[in-house]
Amino acid sequence: MRRHDQHWLSVREVDDWRNHAACLTADLAAFFPITTTAAGESAEPAIRICRGCPVRMECLDFALTNDERYGVWGGTTERDRAQMKGRKRP
């Protein structure tokens, strides 16, 4: 790898949207609840964190582009994203 390529990678990593995410220091288990029923864990704690996130839309775009089927991304659940993409929930 050339020297300027290494510099580009380090600049890209520093400027990555994920470095500005509200969940960066949160417990990631909240973003992957076992279930969203009343009997189990809820996605609501993660969704609350997402509401104030400065990169919420970038996160949602990432999840939709990469077909993330599990967890809370950009304040949306698996079901929300499945509906956005017009497919049934896995």
N, C-alpha and C positions, 0 to 999 in steps of 0.2 A: 504494500500500500504506500502510495506517495505521501509525503509530509502534509501537503495541503488537503488531501483526502482525510487524514486523521483529524486535522483541525476542523474540517467541515462536520465530521461526525460528532466531535465534542460540542461544537456550537449547536448542532441540531438537537443533541440530547439535552443541553441546558435550556433551550427554548421550547422544548416539548410541552404540549398543553397539559400533559399529566402532572408535570411539576407544579402546576397551579391549582390542582384539583382540591376541593374541600375534603375529600376522603383520604388525602395523602397520609394523614396521621390518625385516621379513624380505624376502628377495629373492622377489618375487612370481612369478618364473619357476618356482620350485619348486612353486607351486600350480597350474601349468598345464603339466605334463610332456607331452612329445610322445607318449609311449607308456608303458605300465606293464609292458612286457615286459622280460625280462632283457637283451635286446639294446639297449634304449633307456633313457630316463630313468625313474625310479621316482617314484611318488607318496609313498613312505615318508618322505622328509625333511619334506614338508609335513604329513603325518599326525602325525609326532612333535611338530611345533610345536603342532598343534591339541590334542594330548592334554593339555597343560597350560594351555590357553586358558580364561580365566574367562568368556568369552562364546561358548563352543563351541556350546551349544544354540541361542542366538539366531542364530548364523551358519547352522547347519543348517536352522533354521526358515525363515530368509530364502531359502536356496537352494531348499528344497522349495516354498515359497509362490510364488517367482518362476520356478520351473521351470528353474533353472540346470543346464544339461546338460553343461557343461565345467568342468574344474578340480576342485580339492579345496576343499570347503566344510564347515565343522564336522567335520573329520576324516573325511569320506566322499569317495569317488571318484564319478565319473559312474555307474559300474556299481552301486555301493552305493545311490545315490539312485534309480536306475532300478528296482532291486529293491524299494526302500521304496514307490515309487509304483506298482509292479505293471506296469511296462512293460519292453520289451526295450531293451538298451543301444543308443544311436544309432550 
